[in-house]
Amino acid sequence: MIKKRLLLIGMLVFTLFMTACQGGVEPIKFGEDQCDLCSMTIDNPKYGAEVITSNGEVYKFDAIECMIPFINENAAVDYDQLLAVAFDAPEKLYAVEQLTFARSSKYKSPMGANLAAFKDATKIDGEAEQMSWKALKDGMMAH
């Protein structure tokens, strides 16, 4: 009976340890966190991005246009999650596949690419160029 309890406690401790070691989404601390590409402080809650590697490492960016070159420069890294802040839902991170991206002079992103992500595509300015994550990534990686 004691051996079974010890085994159960050991399995529970191991499970908790493994869960704690796995990285997860870390909310961006606007005004505190720095971009892992350009080192600018991440200030604007309508912009930002984050990648989480398969090892649980978290990298944060002040703009989508910083995240894409980072991914390109670190192509050998296995990424578990690619996330971006939605312009229409400030401070919240969403999987990039759930977002529609827009380029317009009305969206003054931190690095000057005039690029924003939207959770609700109906909120995008009518004159903005809209694109999926794949189209955006492929287009930016080609440059």
URBEL-V384925 format. One record per residue. N is the residue number from 1. SS is DSSP state (H for helix, E for strand, C for the rest). PHI is phi as a letter, one per 20 degrees, with the letter a starting at -180 (999 if undefined). OMEGA is omega in whole degrees, -180 to 180 (NA if undefined). Layout:
n->N ss->SS phi->PHI omega->OMEGA
n->N ss->SS phi->PHI omega->OMEGA
//
This chain:
n->1 ss->C phi->999 omega->180
n->2 ss->H phi->f omega->179
n->3 ss->H phi->f omega->179
n->4 ss->H phi->f omega->179
n->5 ss->H phi->f omega->179
n->6 ss->H phi->f omega->178
n->7 ss->H phi->f omega->179
n->8 ss->H phi->f omega->178
n->9 ss->H phi->f omega->178
n->10 ss->H phi->f omega->179
n->11 ss->H phi->f omega->179
n->12 ss->H phi->f omega->178
n->13 ss->H phi->f omega->179
n->14 ss->H phi->f omega->180
n->15 ss->H phi->f omega->179
n->16 ss->H phi->f omega->179
n->17 ss->H phi->f omega->-179
n->18 ss->H phi->f omega->178
n->19 ss->H phi->f omega->-179
n->20 ss->H phi->f omega->-178
n->21 ss->H phi->f omega->-179
n->22 ss->C phi->f omega->179
n->23 ss->C phi->f omega->177
n->24 ss->C phi->b omega->180
n->25 ss->C phi->f omega->175
n->26 ss->C phi->d omega->177
n->27 ss->C phi->g omega->176
n->28 ss->C phi->f omega->175
n->29 ss->C phi->e omega->-177
n->30 ss->C phi->f omega->-177
n->31 ss->C phi->n omega->-180
n->32 ss->C phi->c omega->-177
n->33 ss->C phi->f omega->177
n->34 ss->E phi->d omega->178
n->35 ss->C phi->f omega->180
n->36 ss->C phi->f omega->175
n->37 ss->C phi->d omega->-173
n->38 ss->C phi->d omega->178
n->39 ss->C phi->m omega->175
n->40 ss->C phi->f omega->174
n->41 ss->E phi->f omega->179
n->42 ss->C phi->e omega->-172
n->43 ss->C phi->d omega->-170
n->44 ss->C phi->e omega->-177
n->45 ss->C phi->f omega->177
n->46 ss->C phi->e omega->-179
n->47 ss->C phi->c omega->177
n->48 ss->C phi->q omega->-180
n->49 ss->E phi->b omega->-178
n->50 ss->E phi->b omega->172
n->51 ss->E phi->c omega->177
n->52 ss->E phi->c omega->-178
n->53 ss->E phi->e omega->178
n->54 ss->C phi->f omega->176
n->55 ss->C phi->e omega->180
n->56 ss->C phi->n omega->177
n->57 ss->C phi->f omega->-178
n->58 ss->E phi->d omega->176
n->59 ss->E phi->c omega->-177
n->60 ss->E phi->d omega->-175
n->61 ss->E phi->c omega->179
n->62 ss->C phi->f omega->-178
n->63 ss->C phi->b omega->177
n->64 ss->H phi->g omega->-178
n->65 ss->H phi->f omega->169
n->66 ss->H phi->e omega->-179
n->67 ss->H phi->f omega->-175
n->68 ss->H phi->f omega->176
n->69 ss->H phi->f omega->177
n->70 ss->H phi->f omega->178
n->71 ss->H phi->f omega->-180
n->72 ss->H phi->f omega->-179
n->73 ss->H phi->f omega->-178
n->74 ss->C phi->c omega->-174
n->75 ss->C phi->f omega->-179
n->76 ss->C phi->f omega->-179
n->77 ss->C phi->f omega->177
n->78 ss->C phi->e omega->-178
n->79 ss->E phi->d omega->176
n->80 ss->E phi->e omega->-177
n->81 ss->E phi->c omega->172
n->82 ss->E phi->c omega->-173
n->83 ss->E phi->c omega->176
n->84 ss->E phi->b omega->175
n->85 ss->E phi->f omega->177
n->86 ss->E phi->e omega->179
n->87 ss->C phi->g omega->-177
n->88 ss->C phi->e omega->175
n->89 ss->E phi->b omega->-173
n->90 ss->E phi->g omega->176
n->91 ss->E phi->m omega->-178
n->92 ss->E phi->e omega->178
n->93 ss->E phi->e omega->179
n->94 ss->E phi->c omega->174
n->95 ss->E phi->g omega->-175
n->96 ss->H phi->g omega->180
n->97 ss->H phi->f omega->180
n->98 ss->H phi->e omega->-173
n->99 ss->C phi->d omega->170
n->100 ss->E phi->d omega->-177
n->101 ss->E phi->d omega->-177
n->102 ss->E phi->c omega->176
n->103 ss->E phi->c omega->-180
n->104 ss->C phi->a omega->177
n->105 ss->C phi->f omega->177
n->106 ss->C phi->f omega->179
n->107 ss->C phi->d omega->-176
n->108 ss->C phi->e omega->-179
n->109 ss->C phi->f omega->-172
n->110 ss->C phi->g omega->-178
n->111 ss->C phi->e omega->173
n->112 ss->C phi->n omega->179
n->113 ss->C phi->e omega->-180
n->114 ss->C phi->l omega->-173
n->115 ss->E phi->c omega->179
n->116 ss->E phi->c omega->177
n->117 ss->E phi->d omega->-180
n->118 ss->E phi->c omega->173
n->119 ss->C phi->f omega->-180
n->120 ss->C phi->d omega->-176
n->121 ss->H phi->f omega->179
n->122 ss->H phi->f omega->180
n->123 ss->H phi->e omega->180
n->124 ss->C phi->f omega->177
n->125 ss->C phi->g omega->-175
n->126 ss->C phi->g omega->-179
n->127 ss->C phi->e omega->-178
n->128 ss->C phi->f omega->173
n->129 ss->E phi->f omega->-180
n->130 ss->E phi->d omega->179
n->131 ss->E phi->b omega->175
n->132 ss->C phi->f omega->176
n->133 ss->H phi->g omega->-178
n->134 ss->H phi->f omega->180
n->135 ss->H phi->f omega->179
n->136 ss->H phi->f omega->-178
n->137 ss->H phi->f omega->-180
n->138 ss->H phi->f omega->180
n->139 ss->H phi->f omega->-179
n->140 ss->H phi->f omega->-180
n->141 ss->H phi->f omega->179
n->142 ss->C phi->f omega->-178
n->143 ss->C phi->e omega->NA
//
